[in-house]
Amino acid sequence: MMEQKIDLALAFAQDVLVLDRGRVVHQGASEALRADEAAKVQLFCVGGG
């Protein structure tokens, strides 16, 4: 759902939890994920911009 507006969603959140098929695949500070383009591509299969 949030794949469309990742940076916007991360700007409002303090922490992030990413699930894939019910399993936690990433957990941490939203600010760190927001700054890490490679992690966003890997986790959400999208590019920044």
C-alpha positions as CSV (number, residue, x, y, z in Angstrom):
1,M,0.0,0.0,0.0
2,M,2.7,2.5,0.9
3,E,4.9,1.6,-2.0
4,Q,3.5,4.5,-3.9
5,K,4.5,7.2,-1.4
6,I,7.4,5.7,0.5
7,D,9.2,8.9,1.4
8,L,6.0,10.7,2.4
9,A,5.0,7.8,4.7
10,L,8.5,7.6,6.2
11,A,8.4,11.3,6.9
12,F,5.4,10.9,9.2
13,A,6.6,7.8,11.0
14,Q,9.3,7.5,13.7
15,D,9.9,3.7,13.2
16,V,9.2,1.4,10.3
17,L,8.3,-2.3,10.2
18,V,8.3,-4.0,6.7
19,L,6.5,-7.3,6.3
20,D,6.8,-9.8,3.4
21,R,4.2,-12.6,3.5
22,G,3.7,-12.1,7.2
23,R,7.4,-12.1,8.1
24,V,9.4,-9.1,9.4
25,V,12.0,-8.3,6.8
26,H,13.1,-4.9,8.1
27,Q,12.7,-3.0,11.3
28,G,14.3,0.3,12.3
29,A,14.2,4.1,12.3
30,S,12.2,5.6,9.5
31,E,14.8,8.3,9.0
32,A,17.6,5.8,8.3
33,L,15.5,3.9,5.7
34,R,14.4,7.2,4.1
35,A,18.0,8.0,3.5
36,D,19.0,4.6,2.1
37,E,17.9,4.3,-1.5
38,A,19.4,0.9,-2.0
39,A,17.4,-0.5,1.0
40,K,14.2,1.1,-0.4
41,V,14.7,-0.5,-3.8
42,Q,15.4,-3.9,-2.2
43,L,12.5,-3.8,0.2
44,F,9.9,-2.1,-2.0
45,C,11.2,-2.8,-5.5
46,V,10.9,1.0,-6.4
47,G,13.4,3.7,-7.0
48,G,13.5,7.1,-5.3
49,G,13.0,10.4,-6.9
